[in-house]
Amino acid sequence: MICPFCGANEDKVIDSRSSDGGRVIRRRRQCLVCSKRFTTYERVEQTSRITVVKKDGSRVPFNPENIYKGIAAACGKRPIADAVKQRIVDEVEEQIHREFDREVDARAIGERVMARLRDVDEVVLIRFASEYYPGFSLDDLKQHIEELASMPKDVKNQQSLFVGET
């Protein structure tokens, strides 16, 4: 590393810590020429880019920001902390990278988001689902709300919101 104070390229690492779920490494360094200390951050770069296959067959690069925007829109004015929304995005992103190599269906991403929204807020779940599955009617929505309300909490986490969905 080049010292930001004197420009020398000689330093030693004093301390290393992993943060952000292991995706960022924080290193505390000391320049061997001027003895000043500075911090560097190393971010893991994903070498394999995942492509999302949309409902219309088009393919776009996977972008976790799109997941966040969808969750934020579903939350509206509900009292859901940004940290909770970001945690869902991070968990879904990690799961997608773990389970898929090159391509993932947009439906698979939406299902994983909905599975996590069940634990956060059922109203947000319904809002997200109504946007994600625009073809269902008000009667379908009412039926799914009743089913969701009648299920014990641990069963809600294991079953899909929509009948026939997996």
N, C-alpha and C positions, 0 to 999 in steps of 0.2 A: 504494500500500500504506500501511496505517496503521502507524506506528512502534509496536512493542510497549513501548517505554520511555517516550515522551512523548505518544503519541497523535496526533502530527502526520501530515498526509497528503502530505508533501513528501519525496521521496527520489530517489536516483539509483541506477541499477544499476551495480555495480562489475565484476561477473563473472557470466557465464551459462554453464552447462554442461548438456549433455544426459546423462541416465543412464537405466538400466533399459530399454535398447534404444530410446531415443528417446521413450519414453512419459512421462518425467518430466523437467522442466526445473528445475534448481537455479539460483537467482539469489541472488547476494550483493549486498545493498543497504546504502546508507548514508543515514541520515536527514539532511536538510539543515537541520533545526532544532537537534537535540541532538548531531549528528555521530556517534551510535552506529551500529554495524553490526549487521545481522541477516540471516538467510537465509530465503528463501521457496522453496516447491516448487510447481510447477505440473504438474498431471496432465492428460493428454489424455483428454477424455471421449468415449466412443463414442456417436455420435448415432444410429446404426442398430443396434438390438438384434437379435441373431440368435436365432431360435427353433429348438429341437431337436425334430425329429419322432421320437418313440420308436417302438419296434417295434409297440406296441398302437395306434398312431395318435394318441396324446395328444401335446400340444405343451407344452413348458416352455421358459422362457428359458434361453439358453446360460449356463452357470456353470462357469468353469474349475476351481473348487474340486472339482466332481464328478470331473473327470479326475484331479486330484491324489489324491483319496480312492481311486479305482479302482487307480491305480498303487501307492499306499501299501499297499493291501490285498494286491495281487499280490506286492509285495516281501516282505511278512511280516518275517521276521528276516534276510533276505538283506542283505549289507553294501553297500547302495546309499545313497549320500549324498543328503541332502535337496536339495542344490543340483542334483544330476543329475535328480531327480524334478521339481523346479521348472523346470529348463531344458526338459524334455520338454513340460510343460504350456504354457510360454511359446511354444515352437515350434509346437505344435499349435494354440494359440489364434491366433497370428499367421497361420498357414496358413488356418484356418477363416475368419477375417475377410477375408483376401485373396481366397479362392476363392468365398465364398458371400455373398449380399447380405442375404437375409431368413430363409431356412430352410435347415437342414442336417439330413440324416438321421443318427440316432445311429450307424448302422453306419459312415458315413464318418468320424466322429470316432474310433471304435474302431480302424478300419483304420490311421489316421494314427498313433495311439498305438502300435499293434503294430509298425508300421514302424520307429519309433524304439527300441522296447524290444529289437528284434533286436540292435542295436549295444551295448546295455547289459548284458543278462543273459538268456540263453536260458531259464533256469528261470522267471524273472519273466515272460517272454513266454508261456510255456506256461500259467502260472498265470492270467495276464490273459485269455488266449484261452479257457481252460476256463470262466471266469466269463462272458466275453463271448459265447461260443457254447456255451450249456449243453446243447445237444441232441446233441453228438457223443459217441460211445462211447469206451471205453478202447482198443479196437482202432484207432479213428481217431486217438486221441491218440498211440498207439505208432507208427503209420505216419508221422504228421507229425513226431514227434521224430526218427525214422530219416531222413526226408527232409531235415530241418533239419541233422542231423549230417553228412550226406553232401555237402551243398552247400558250395562255397567261400564265404568270407566276403562277397566282393563280389556274388555271385549272391544270397545271402540277403537283401541289402538291396533287391534289385530285384523279387523274386518274393513273392507272397502266401504266407502260412503254410499256408493251406487250399487244397486242390485245387479249382479251379473258381471261386475267389474272385478278384476284381480290385481 
